[in-house]
């Protein structure tokens, strides 16, 4: 399966990525995402999907929660696949 065929990450995968930062258990990840966690998350998603996410200030603001990150990453990756 190529990176273009990968499904966008779901909530469980986003939480796992965030948990990996600092070696936490997934149940220790809170809904709000700090700026360092967000940078880590974006970097990990870009690496896994071999893409660069086009993030403007509005997209970054939406990604400050786990739920917002899941939705925004889905939208961005779907847009990249269509390009």
JOVEN-V740088 format. One record per run of one state. SS is the DSSP state (H for helix, E for strand, C for the rest). FROM is the first residue (numbers start at 1). TO is the last residue. Records with the same first field share a line. If there is no record, write none. Layout:
SS = FROM-TO  FROM-TO
//
This chain:
C = 1-2  6-10  21-25  29-31  33-34  50-56  63-64  83-83
H = 3-5  11-20  26-28  35-49  57-62  66-82
E = 32-32  65-65
//
